[in-house]
Amino acid sequence: MFPNASIKIKLNDGRRFTAQLVGADPNRDLALVMFETGEPVPVAQLGDSDSLQVGDWVLAVGSPLGFDSTVTAGIVSAIGRHSMPGMNVAGFTDYIQTDAAINQGNSGGALVNIYGRVIGINTWIASPSGGNVGLGFAIPVNNAKKAIDDFINKGKIEYGWLGVSMGGVSAEGLKDLKLENSRGAFVYGVFKDSPADKAGVLPGDFITEVNGEGLRDTSELLLRIGNLEPGSKAKLNIIRYGEPLQLTVKINARETEQNLAARSDKLWPGFSVVPITDDIRSQLTLPKSSGKLVIGAVEQGGLAGVAGVKSGDIVRKVNGQAVSTVLDFYKAFNSSTSKEIMLALERQNTELVIGLVR
C-alpha cells in the first residue's frame, strides 16, 4: 500500500530492524514485511485455524493503547463470522470471534492457541465505545497462509471472480421463489462475458453450494469464489425456478474494484425485483390494485438505468406476459429468445413500456 514508506520493526527484547514491504492487500487487511539479520530471532509457529472449535482457549497478543506485549486470555466465541454491510472491514475473509480482551492497538497482533501456535491475526472489535466489550475478531491464519504464498510468489493476492451481482432475499421473496428453507446467494445480475455468463448462470438463480460445500449467505459465496485460483473450475449447485441444477464454471482473476465499477454497463439486467409488501405499499403510497412486484435497486450506469428503469416502478408484464411473483418474472425474463425484452411498468399511475437489449 505504501511501497516507499519506511517500516521499522521492534521486537519484544527492544531490538529494531528496518523492513521492506513484500505485499499488501486491503481486501483481506493483510500485509507481509521482511527484514534481514544475522542475529538469532525467535519465530512463531503457525497453527491450523480450521481445527478450531467454539470454546477453545486462546490468547490475544498486542500493544493495546500503547502497552507493549500485552497478553489477554479468552475463548473462541464463534467461527466463520463475516463483516456486515456498511462496515469498514475487509470482506474477503471470515473471522474468528473471541472474548479475549482486544482493544485499539491489538490489531495485527497474534491470536494463539494453548500450545503457543498462531491461529489468527487480531483485526477489529465491535464496540459502541471503541473499547473492549468481549467482541474481538481475528483473521484465521489459514486465510493468511494463502496471502503469504501469493505475496511471496506473485507480489499480490489474486482472487477468483465469478461475475455476478448478488444479495440476500427477503422472506417474501424467498416464498415467491419457493426457497423458504434454502440458504445461499441470490443472483440479481450477471456480467456479460464473465465466467458466470459463459457457464449459463442466469439472473434469478439461487446458488446453494460451491464444490459441494453449502453456502450460508452472499458473504460466504464471495469468500469461497475469492479463494479459488484463477483458471480453476468450480461446480455450482443452483436452484432455478424451484428446481436443482449444477453448472461448471471456469474462474477468472478478479479485477480491481475500480475496474469492476466501470463494468456496470455490462451487468444484465442491472436491477432487482421484489414483492410488494404492506410496508413497501405504505412507503410508496400504492393502492392495493397497483400490482405485486416492484423494481428495487437499479445499478447506476447499468443497462436498465440508462434505458430509464427506476426504483419504485411497478412491474406489470414481461414481453406481454403478466407476472405476479418473482419466480414468474425471472421465468418470463430468461425464457425470451429475442435480444430485446419489453417491460410493461407503471410509474405514478402512468403506464410505460421500456425495452432492454441484451
C-alpha positions as CSV (number, residue, x, y, z in Angstrom):
1,M,0.0,0.0,0.0
2,F,2.9,2.3,0.9
3,P,5.9,0.8,-1.1
4,N,8.2,3.8,-0.4
5,A,7.3,4.1,3.3
6,S,9.9,3.5,6.0
7,I,9.0,0.4,8.0
8,K,10.5,-0.2,11.4
9,I,10.1,-3.5,13.3
10,K,10.6,-3.6,17.1
11,L,11.0,-7.0,18.8
12,N,9.9,-7.8,22.4
13,D,13.6,-7.5,23.5
14,G,13.9,-4.0,22.2
15,R,15.9,-4.7,19.0
16,R,14.8,-2.7,16.0
17,F,15.1,-3.5,12.3
18,T,14.4,-1.8,9.0
19,A,11.9,-3.8,7.0
20,Q,10.7,-3.9,3.4
21,L,7.1,-4.4,2.2
22,V,6.7,-7.6,0.3
23,G,3.0,-7.2,-0.4
24,A,-0.2,-5.7,1.0
25,D,-3.9,-6.2,0.3
26,P,-6.8,-4.1,1.6
27,N,-9.4,-6.7,0.7
28,R,-8.0,-9.0,3.3
29,D,-6.5,-6.3,5.5
30,L,-3.1,-8.1,5.5
31,A,0.5,-7.1,4.7
32,L,3.8,-9.0,4.6
33,V,7.1,-7.4,5.5
34,M,10.6,-8.8,5.7
35,F,13.9,-7.9,7.2
36,E,17.4,-9.4,7.2
37,T,19.6,-10.1,10.1
38,G,22.4,-12.5,11.2
39,E,21.2,-12.4,14.8
40,P,19.0,-15.1,16.2
41,V,15.3,-14.2,16.1
42,P,12.6,-16.3,17.7
43,V,10.0,-17.4,15.1
44,A,6.4,-18.1,15.9
45,Q,4.9,-21.4,14.7
46,L,1.7,-21.2,12.6
47,G,-1.2,-23.5,13.7
48,D,-4.3,-24.8,11.9
49,S,-7.3,-22.4,12.2
50,D,-9.6,-24.9,10.5
51,S,-9.3,-27.2,13.6
52,L,-10.6,-24.5,15.9
53,Q,-13.8,-25.1,17.8
54,V,-16.1,-22.8,19.8
55,G,-14.9,-22.9,23.4
56,D,-11.2,-23.4,22.7
57,W,-8.9,-21.3,24.9
58,V,-6.9,-18.6,23.1
59,L,-4.5,-15.8,24.0
60,A,-4.5,-12.4,22.2
61,V,-1.1,-10.6,22.0
62,G,-0.7,-7.0,21.1
63,S,0.0,-3.5,22.2
64,P,-3.4,-2.1,23.3
65,L,-3.4,1.6,23.9
66,G,0.4,1.6,23.7
67,F,1.1,-1.0,26.3
68,D,3.6,-3.3,24.6
69,S,3.4,-7.1,24.7
70,T,0.1,-7.3,26.4
71,V,-1.5,-10.8,26.6
72,T,-5.1,-11.4,27.4
73,A,-7.0,-14.7,27.6
74,G,-10.4,-15.9,26.5
75,I,-12.2,-18.5,24.4
76,V,-13.2,-18.8,20.8
77,S,-16.8,-17.4,20.9
78,A,-17.6,-18.2,17.2
79,I,-16.0,-19.1,13.9
80,G,-16.9,-18.2,10.4
81,R,-18.0,-14.7,11.2
82,H,-18.4,-12.2,8.4
83,S,-18.4,-8.4,8.3
84,M,-21.8,-6.8,8.0
85,P,-22.9,-4.5,5.1
86,G,-21.6,-0.9,5.6
87,M,-18.8,-1.9,7.9
88,N,-15.3,-0.7,7.0
89,V,-13.9,-4.2,7.4
90,A,-12.2,-6.4,4.9
91,G,-14.8,-8.7,3.2
92,F,-12.5,-11.3,1.6
93,T,-12.1,-13.3,4.7
94,D,-14.1,-14.8,7.5
95,Y,-13.3,-14.1,11.1
96,I,-12.7,-15.9,14.4
97,Q,-14.7,-14.2,17.2
98,T,-13.2,-14.2,20.7
99,D,-13.9,-12.7,24.1
100,A,-10.2,-12.3,24.9
101,A,-9.8,-8.6,25.6
102,I,-8.9,-6.8,22.5
103,N,-8.6,-3.0,22.3
104,Q,-7.2,-0.4,20.0
105,G,-3.5,-1.3,19.3
106,N,-4.2,-5.1,19.3
107,S,-4.7,-5.1,15.5
108,G,-2.0,-7.1,13.8
109,G,-1.2,-9.0,16.9
110,A,-1.3,-12.8,17.2
111,L,-4.2,-14.9,18.4
112,V,-2.6,-18.1,19.7
113,N,-3.9,-21.4,21.0
114,I,-2.8,-23.0,24.3
115,Y,0.2,-24.5,22.5
116,G,1.5,-21.1,21.5
117,R,0.8,-21.6,17.8
118,V,-0.6,-18.6,15.9
119,I,-4.2,-19.4,14.8
120,G,-5.3,-15.9,14.0
121,I,-4.4,-12.3,13.4
122,N,-6.3,-9.8,15.6
123,T,-8.0,-7.3,13.3
124,W,-11.1,-5.4,14.7
125,I,-13.6,-5.1,17.5
126,A,-17.3,-4.5,17.7
127,S,-17.9,-1.9,20.3
128,P,-20.2,1.2,20.7
129,S,-17.5,2.9,22.7
130,G,-14.3,1.8,20.9
131,G,-13.2,-0.2,23.9
132,N,-13.3,-4.0,24.6
133,V,-16.8,-5.4,25.3
134,G,-15.8,-9.0,24.5
135,L,-16.4,-8.9,20.8
136,G,-13.0,-9.2,19.1
137,F,-12.3,-10.6,15.7
138,A,-9.3,-12.2,14.1
139,I,-8.4,-13.3,10.6
140,P,-7.9,-17.1,10.6
141,V,-4.2,-18.0,10.0
142,N,-5.2,-20.4,7.2
143,N,-6.5,-17.5,5.3
144,A,-3.3,-15.6,5.9
145,K,-1.2,-18.6,4.7
146,K,-2.6,-18.2,1.1
147,A,-1.9,-14.5,1.3
148,I,1.7,-15.1,2.4
149,D,2.2,-17.5,-0.6
150,D,0.7,-15.1,-3.0
151,F,2.8,-12.1,-1.7
152,I,6.0,-14.1,-2.0
153,N,5.3,-15.7,-5.4
154,K,3.2,-13.0,-7.1
155,G,3.7,-9.8,-5.1
156,K,-0.1,-9.6,-4.6
157,I,-3.1,-11.7,-3.7
158,E,-5.1,-13.0,-6.7
159,Y,-8.8,-13.5,-6.1
160,G,-11.2,-15.6,-8.0
161,W,-14.1,-13.9,-9.8
162,L,-17.5,-15.3,-10.8
163,G,-19.1,-12.3,-12.4
164,V,-22.4,-11.9,-10.7
165,S,-24.3,-9.2,-8.7
166,M,-25.7,-11.0,-5.7
167,G,-27.5,-10.3,-2.5
168,G,-29.9,-11.5,0.1
169,V,-33.6,-12.1,-0.4
170,S,-36.5,-11.1,1.9
171,A,-38.7,-13.7,3.5
172,E,-41.5,-12.7,1.0
173,G,-39.0,-13.0,-1.9
174,L,-37.9,-16.5,-0.7
175,K,-41.5,-17.6,-0.6
176,D,-42.1,-16.2,-4.1
177,L,-39.2,-18.2,-5.3
178,K,-40.1,-21.4,-3.4
179,L,-36.9,-21.1,-1.4
180,E,-38.3,-20.9,2.1
181,N,-35.9,-23.5,3.6
182,S,-32.9,-22.7,1.4
183,R,-29.6,-20.9,2.2
184,G,-27.3,-19.4,-0.3
185,A,-26.8,-16.3,-2.5
186,F,-29.3,-14.9,-4.9
187,V,-28.1,-13.7,-8.3
188,Y,-29.6,-10.4,-9.3
189,G,-27.4,-9.8,-12.3
190,V,-24.7,-11.4,-14.5
191,F,-21.8,-9.6,-16.1
192,K,-21.7,-10.2,-19.9
193,D,-18.8,-12.5,-21.0
194,S,-18.0,-13.3,-17.3
195,P,-17.3,-16.8,-16.1
196,A,-20.9,-17.0,-14.8
197,D,-22.3,-15.8,-18.1
198,K,-20.3,-18.4,-20.1
199,A,-21.3,-21.2,-17.7
200,G,-25.0,-20.4,-18.1
201,V,-25.8,-18.7,-14.8
202,L,-28.9,-16.6,-15.1
203,P,-30.5,-13.7,-13.1
204,G,-32.8,-15.2,-10.6
205,D,-30.6,-18.2,-9.9
206,F,-30.0,-19.1,-6.2
207,I,-26.5,-20.6,-5.6
208,T,-26.5,-23.0,-2.7
209,E,-23.1,-24.8,-3.0
210,V,-19.6,-24.3,-4.4
211,N,-17.7,-27.5,-5.0
212,G,-20.1,-29.5,-2.8
213,E,-19.9,-27.2,0.2
214,G,-23.0,-25.4,1.3
215,L,-23.3,-21.6,1.4
216,R,-24.9,-19.7,4.2
217,D,-25.2,-16.3,2.5
218,T,-23.7,-14.0,-0.1
219,S,-20.6,-13.2,2.0
220,E,-19.7,-16.9,2.0
221,L,-20.1,-17.1,-1.8
222,L,-17.8,-14.1,-2.2
223,L,-15.2,-15.7,0.1
224,R,-15.4,-19.1,-1.5
225,I,-15.0,-17.8,-5.0
226,G,-12.3,-15.4,-4.0
227,N,-10.3,-18.2,-2.5
228,L,-10.3,-20.2,-5.8
229,E,-7.3,-20.0,-8.1
230,P,-7.9,-18.1,-11.3
231,G,-8.2,-20.6,-14.1
232,S,-9.6,-23.4,-11.9
233,K,-13.0,-24.9,-12.4
234,A,-15.8,-24.9,-9.8
235,K,-19.1,-26.7,-9.6
236,L,-22.0,-24.6,-8.6
237,N,-25.2,-26.1,-7.2
238,I,-28.1,-23.8,-8.2
239,I,-31.9,-23.7,-7.7
240,R,-33.6,-22.3,-10.7
241,Y,-37.4,-21.8,-10.7
242,G,-37.6,-24.2,-7.8
243,E,-35.6,-27.0,-9.4
244,P,-31.9,-28.1,-8.7
245,L,-29.3,-27.6,-11.3
246,Q,-25.5,-28.0,-11.4
247,L,-23.1,-25.9,-13.6
248,T,-19.4,-25.9,-14.0
249,V,-17.7,-22.6,-14.2
250,K,-14.1,-21.6,-15.0
251,I,-13.0,-18.9,-12.6
252,N,-11.3,-15.7,-13.7
253,A,-9.0,-13.4,-11.8
254,R,-10.8,-10.6,-10.0
255,E,-10.1,-7.1,-11.3
256,T,-9.8,-4.0,-9.1
257,E,-12.9,-2.5,-7.6
258,Q,-12.4,0.5,-9.9
259,N,-12.4,-1.7,-13.0
260,L,-15.4,-3.7,-11.8
261,A,-17.3,-0.4,-11.2
262,A,-16.5,0.5,-14.8
263,R,-18.2,-2.7,-15.9
264,S,-21.6,-1.6,-14.7
265,D,-22.9,-1.2,-18.3
266,K,-22.2,-4.9,-18.8
267,L,-24.3,-6.1,-15.9
268,W,-27.5,-7.8,-17.1
269,P,-30.2,-6.7,-16.3
270,G,-28.9,-4.2,-13.8
271,F,-31.9,-4.1,-11.4
272,S,-33.7,-6.2,-8.8
273,V,-37.3,-7.1,-8.5
274,V,-39.0,-7.6,-5.1
275,P,-42.6,-8.5,-4.0
276,I,-44.7,-5.6,-2.8
277,T,-45.2,-6.0,0.9
278,D,-47.5,-3.9,3.1
279,D,-44.5,-1.8,4.2
280,I,-43.4,-1.1,0.6
281,R,-47.0,-0.3,-0.3
282,S,-47.2,2.2,2.6
283,Q,-43.8,3.8,1.8
284,L,-44.7,4.3,-1.9
285,T,-48.3,5.1,-1.1
286,L,-49.5,2.5,-3.6
287,P,-53.2,1.4,-3.8
288,K,-53.9,-2.3,-3.4
289,S,-54.6,-2.6,-7.1
290,S,-51.2,-1.4,-8.0
291,G,-49.7,-4.9,-8.6
292,K,-47.5,-7.4,-6.8
293,L,-43.9,-6.7,-8.0
294,V,-41.8,-3.5,-7.8
295,I,-38.3,-2.6,-9.1
296,G,-35.9,-2.5,-6.2
297,A,-32.3,-1.3,-6.6
298,V,-31.2,-0.1,-10.1
299,E,-27.5,-0.3,-10.9
300,Q,-26.1,3.2,-11.5
301,G,-24.8,3.4,-15.1
302,G,-26.2,0.0,-15.9
303,L,-28.3,-1.1,-18.9
304,A,-31.6,-0.8,-17.1
305,G,-30.8,2.6,-15.6
306,V,-29.7,4.0,-18.9
307,A,-32.9,2.6,-20.5
308,G,-35.0,4.5,-18.0
309,V,-36.0,1.9,-15.4
310,K,-36.3,3.4,-12.0
311,S,-36.5,2.1,-8.4
312,G,-40.2,2.0,-7.4
313,D,-41.6,1.2,-10.8
314,I,-44.4,-1.4,-10.7
315,V,-43.8,-4.4,-12.9
316,R,-46.9,-5.5,-14.8
317,K,-45.7,-7.6,-17.7
318,V,-42.6,-9.1,-19.3
319,N,-42.8,-9.4,-23.1
320,G,-46.6,-9.2,-22.8
321,Q,-46.8,-11.9,-20.2
322,A,-48.4,-10.8,-16.8
323,V,-46.2,-11.6,-13.8
324,S,-47.2,-11.7,-10.2
325,T,-44.3,-13.4,-8.4
326,V,-40.5,-13.1,-8.5
327,L,-40.3,-16.6,-9.9
328,D,-42.8,-15.7,-12.7
329,F,-40.8,-12.6,-13.5
330,Y,-37.4,-14.4,-13.9
331,K,-39.1,-17.3,-15.8
332,A,-40.5,-14.9,-18.3
333,F,-37.4,-12.7,-18.4
334,N,-35.0,-15.5,-19.0
335,S,-37.1,-17.5,-21.5
336,S,-37.2,-14.8,-24.1
337,T,-35.3,-15.8,-27.3
338,S,-35.3,-12.2,-28.5
339,K,-32.3,-9.9,-27.8
340,E,-34.9,-7.2,-26.7
341,I,-37.0,-7.7,-23.6
342,M,-40.0,-5.4,-23.2
343,L,-41.0,-4.4,-19.6
344,A,-44.5,-3.1,-19.0
345,L,-44.2,-0.8,-16.0
346,E,-46.4,1.6,-14.0
347,R,-44.9,4.8,-12.6
348,Q,-47.0,7.3,-10.7
349,N,-50.2,6.0,-12.3
350,T,-48.7,6.2,-15.7
351,E,-48.1,3.0,-17.8
352,L,-44.9,2.8,-19.9
353,V,-43.0,0.2,-21.8
354,I,-39.2,0.0,-21.7
355,G,-37.1,-2.2,-23.9
356,L,-33.9,-3.7,-22.7
357,V,-31.4,-5.0,-25.3
358,R,-29.1,-7.9,-24.1
